[in-house]
Each structure stands twice: as C-alpha cells, then as structure tokens.
Amino acid sequence: MPDHGMFAGIVFRRLAACRWAAVAALLLVLAVELLVPAYNQAQTPDEANHLLSGIRYWTYGDFGSNPEHPPFAKLIAALPVRNVPCPPAAPYTQFFMMENFSSGAACLYTHDADAMLFRARTAIAVFTLALALLVFAAGSEMFGTTAGLIALMLFVFEPNLLAHGAMVTVDMAVTCCFFATVYAFYRWCKHPSVLRLVICGVAAGLTLACKDSGLFVLPVLFVLALVEMLAGPERRQGGAMPWLRMAGALAAIGLTAYAVLWTFYGFRYHARPGGLAMMPSLADYAGGQSPALQRIVMDLSSWHLLPEAYLFGFVNLAAVARRDPAFLLGVDYDTGRWFYFPLAFLIKATLGFLALLAVSPFLRALRRTRREIVFLLVPAVLYFAVSLFSSMDIGVRHILPVFPFLVVFAAAAAVALAATGRWGKVAAGTFIIVHVASSAAAFPDYIPYANEAWGGPSTSYRRLTDSNADWNQGLRAVASYLARNRIRDCWFAHYGWDVPPAYYGIPCKPLPEGISHWFAMAQPPVPPRITGVVLVSGSEADGDYWGPGDLNPYAQFLYRHPDAEIADSVLVFRGSFDVPELSAMAHMSAAQQLANRKQWSQALREIDTAVALWPKSAEAQATSGNILLAMNRPSEAKQAFQKALSLARKDHWEFQKRRLLHIPQ
C-alpha cells in the first residue's frame, strides 16, 4: 500500500529543489491562461471607455476623459495603441461618462477592435505577471521557498485573478500596486533603509494613481504601523524615538505617494487642457452628493490640493455607488447589502483555497510568524470590513486586492498543515490539487467561475451578475455557436450597450438591454411574441438593471432550463415566447424619443401601445403622464401620474421610486 504522506513529502521537497524551473513553468502557464482569453473574449463594457481615456491622456493630456479613475492603469493599457487616431479633446455636449462610453465604442470599432483590445490586454497582463512574482517573493521571504512556490501555484490557478488579469480595467493594476506597497512596508519594518522607504512611497503613489479605492492603502499602512509599534519588536524599545521614527516613515511615504499621484496629472490641476470645461462642473456634480462630501471636495478644489480629475473620480464613485443595484443568490436588491462580498467570495473562490483558509486557525506553526500573519491578514480583513459598507455590489473584482494576501496566507497554511504529519501532507496536497483542478476546468472562461458547492460556472448567472457571471465576454463564442448550428434567424438580449454584436458576426435581432434602459437610451423594436432561437445574457435574465419579479421583462428566462449554454454566460432557448413587456419597453422608448423631438401625437400613440401591452408598468404610466402634460392635458396627466404611483407602491417601491422622481407631486 503506497505511503501517501511520504509521496506528498517528496513532492514538496522536489518543488523546493527545482524552484526556478517551477517558477518559470508556472509563469508560462499563467501567460497562456491570460493571453488565450485576451485573444478570444469580446470587449467587456468598461474596456473601450478605459482604452479611449488612455489614448486621450497620451495624445491630448485630457484627464477629463473618464476621470472615474486615475490615469496609471489606463496609460499602460493604451501604451501599445496610443498612436491610433481617436476623437480628440473637444467641448462636451453631454455628461462626461456617457460621452466617453459612446466615443470609446466609436474609436474601437472604427479600427481593428480585436487587435487593439489584444494589445491593450497584453499590456495590462504585465501587472498580473508582476504580482505573481511579488506573491512568490513575499511567500518565500515570509515562510520559505516551499511556501513561495505554493503561493505562486495558488495564484496561477486563482480564477478571479485570471478572470481580470488581462482586462482593460483598473482592478488588476490596483491589486498589484496595493500588495507591492504593503510588502515593501513589511520589508522596511524588518530592515529599515532609505531605499526601502522610497520604494514603499513610490508603490503607494502608484496605488493611488490606479484607482480611487487605492487611497485605502494609506489607512492600511497606518494600522499596520500601529500594530507594529504595539505588538512587534519595536514594543520592547522604550521612549518616544521608535514612535517618532515610525511617524516620520509614514509621513515620508505619504508625501512621496502624493508627489507620484500629481506626476501622473503632469502637476496640472485642471482636468481638461486648453480651458475646456467638464460637463457638469465639479461644483454641480458634487452638489448632488451629501453636504459633507460636497464641502470636502470643494475645499480640496479651492486650494488645488488634489487634481480636479481626481476629485471628479471621488464624486463619481459616490454617485455610482448610491444608485447601483445588486443581485445575489437569485434576489434583486435596489442597492448593495453588507453580506454581498463575503457571500460572493465564498461562491467565487475555489473549494481548495477556502479549505486552506478554513484550517489555518488550527495550525500552531502559523503562530510563530505573527508579524507576517499581521501583514497578510490586516489588509485583507480591513478591505473586507470596508466592503461591508459598500453599496457598489456588482462584482468580486472590487475586492480583488484581498486575493494576493490570502493566497500567500493560504500557502503558509499549506506548509504548516503539511508539517503536522503524514495526513497533514495528504490534506495539504489534496486542497492544492482541488484548487488547481477546479480552476483548470474553467479554462478559458474564468469570469463566470463559481465553485462546485454552488453548482459550478454553469449556474453562476442565477447567483451573481455583471462581471461575476456575464460581462459580455462571450460574444465570439455566441458567433461560433450560431455558425456551427447554421442559425441566422434569432433574437439576442446581450449585456453591454456599447458592444455591437454585429462586429462579431452575430446576425440576431436585438432585444432591449438593461443598462441602456437605465440611462433612457433608445431600445430596438420587438413584437409581443417572438419565435425561433432566443439568446439571453445571464446578466439580462437576472434583472439586475430591471428589477425583481414583474419588473424584469426577462424573468421567464431566469429559471427556465435553457436548451443550451454558451461559455457559461449566454442562455439559448428555442420555441415561441410571449414577451409583451419587452414590446412595451420598445414602444416606451420610441415614445420618449419622439417626445424629445416634440412629436407629441406620435409619442402618445406609442406610449398608449406600451400601456396596453404592459398595464402594470408604473414607468409606462409615468411616461404617459409626462407626454400628456407636455400636450397641455393636465387632468389626463394627473390620472396617469396617480396610476403610476399606485402601481409602483404595490410592486417593489424601493426599485421604482428612483425612476418616478420626475412625477409632479
């Protein structure tokens, strides 16, 4: 009978002996895992927006182009395509976010979109490769070479890091820089030197320059410094000198980071070049937020203490977080819930990874490395704690910075578990194998990953939405499926209004899309009954941007068993389907467009059709009231408004009230 403990021990020792070959092999695997999806996946909703911003930063110095996040990651993404001609800086005629999304799509799809995206994604993947090396270095320095190799292996097969590791977004960049900052601070605390302090300050500045949430790295460093002074080796030194040295180090890190942040804006306060204005202005945009936030932003602005574009990002973050809905475990919420990210983490992390984290409290060997455990767990715990108060619950990517810390900690747990004896080695090896196998089975479609306890990737859309399930990445797979099955007559509800399915060779007629409806954009015409092949994005079926129950025109597709699934994200149905709600949405949209052109009689006919198709729609009744009021028919308008309010209060008022704020009281 084989001695499994001895076998596992041999595996661990040989991994350590061949560490550099193992590192090279794992990095090669990581590159394949990143580049294959980067080539195959369609544009996700944020990528054209971020890419255009980076091009405009390089070409025009226009930091008012998508100031939602700072420039660093977008500059790196755009570096390989910075010379592609795109719309220049110009006076804005609409809300800056909408301008950048529409112009981003126009820029991308008037050129070779596939080539541009692949080159930009390859540039972003550098952050992931750099983070992998940092994880290996941190694991090796903190717990030994074996732990470093295991940390690298866990990282290379971590589905959430792979899902966003080569996306033209800011998530992987801030994750890399955040971890680099904390690791650099750990190294300074161990052996203080000017060089290590400067490295930490620069890393902190790069973290600030990646994403607005990168600012959180500064309070994390403060807490780590406090713990170091109270519980670390410094506590044995009396007097005020150690405290002064630590305070000076934190000040130096903060000032360096502040200078690095301003460097990315060219030390220019104004967001746009040549006196071009933002729409709306910072004062108007901040005016829609809480009085406290408004006061802070305007004080910082008046003293030019932070770049104007950076301040726009913070206001935008508050505005978006306040209105974003959430979908979790089959339930639509009007805004985020405190339990969202803990549950999303349990769904999206592999069972092997979770098992290593779960056994860690019982491993005595970990208690001998208290400083290292503090530097790994404090950032992760604080990040999780802050996420409980977030209302922007649309993807585990927003807590991506916790993963590298937990990966190194899980690797330390694996080594400590293996040290307990033969069965500990077997358990540690089993957990790692489960982690690797589960991730490998998801290749190359990591975005909809869910672990086996929750049904796996094929059921992710019933539990999570947006970048957790279907982020529009599967359009190329949809086109292949349709071509393979010779389907030309079809309907398609895809997710992401700025991504044209026709570019990927998808011949289907479009169905209304939730985000564009959210922003009152035009919807395609739809008859009350559709027949044939119907494709529905998982992120449309769940109703995240529509609302729960009867508010969701795709509700009938959410729990209906699909005839097929494409890339674990797009559902395929065959047959005839009554869709009066979708048809009503199309007529409502047509009515709004006609009303904008003051074609009142045609608009009234369209909205009357919408009301007849969907009599329970409060939104249709409210739109009817607005048109009637504009036609100087106040008594009929009042009846429509009263009907709208009555319907809304009976059916998920918490969702509907925001869409009915324009009703005269």
PECOR-V998776 format. One line per field, one symbol per residue. ss: DSSP state (h for helix, s for strand, l for the rest). burial: b if it has 24 or more other C-alpha atoms within 12 Angstrom, else e. A space follows every 50 residues. Layout:
# PECOR-V998776
ss: ???
burial: ???
This chain:
# PECOR-V998776
ss: lllhhhhhhhhhhhhhhlhhhhhhhhhhhhhhhhhhhhhhllllllhhhh hhhhhhhhhhlllllllllllhhhhhhhhhhllllllllllllllhhhhh hhhhhhhhhlllhhhhhhhhhhhhhhhhhhhhhhhhhhhhhhhlhhhhhh hhhhhhllhhhhhhllllllhhhhhhhhhhhhhhhhhhhhlllhhhhhhh hhhhhhhhlllhhhhhhhhhhhhhhhhhhhhlhhhhllllhhhhhhhhhh hhhhhhhhhhhhhhllllllllhhhllllllhhhhhhlllhhhhhhhhhh hhlllllhhhhhhhhhhhhhhhhllsssllsssllllllhhhhhhhhhll hhhhhhhhhhhhlhhhhhlhhhhhhhhhhhhhhhhhhllllllllhhhhl hhhhhhhhhhhhhhhhhhlllhhhhhhhhhhhhhhhhhhhhhllllllll lhhhllhhhhhhlllhhhllllllhhhhhhhhhhlllllsssslllllll hhhhllllsslllhhhhhllllllllllssssssssshhhhlllllllhh hlllhhhhlllllssslllssssssssslhhhhhhhhhhhhhhhhhlllh hhhhhhhhhhhhhllllhhhhhhhhhhhhhlllhhhhhhhhhhhhhhhhh llhhhhhhhhlllll
burial: eeeebeebbeebeebeeebeebbeebbebbbbbbbbbbbbbbbbbbbbbb bbbbbbbbbbbbbbbbbbbbbbbbbbbbbbbbebebbbbbebeebbbbbb bbbbbbbbbeeebbebbbbbbbbbbbbbbbbbbbbbbbbbbbbbbbbbbb bbbbbbbbbbbbbbbbbbbbbbbbbbbbbbbbbbbbbbbeeeeeebbbbb bbbbbbbbbbbbbbbbbbbbbbbbbbbbbeebebeeeeeeebeeebeebb ebbbebbbbbbbebbeebbbbbbeeebbbbbbbebbeebeeebbeebbee beeeebbbbbbbbbbbbbbbbbbbbbbbbbbbbbbbbebbbbbbbbbbbb bbbbbbbebbeebeebeeeebbbbbbbbbbbbbbebbeebbbbbbbbbbb bbbbbbbbbbbbbbbbbbbeeeebbbbbbbbbbbbbbbbbbbbbbbbbbb bbebebbbbbbbbbbbbbbbbbbbbbbbbebbeeeeeeebbbbbbbbbbb beebebbbbbbbbbbbbbebbbbbbbbbebeebbbbbbbbbbbbbbbbbb bbbbbbbbeeebeebbbbbbbbbeeebebbbbbbbbbbbbbbbebeeeeb ebbbbbbbbbbebbbbbbbbbbbbbbbbbbeeeeeebbebbbbbbebbee ebbebbbebbeebee
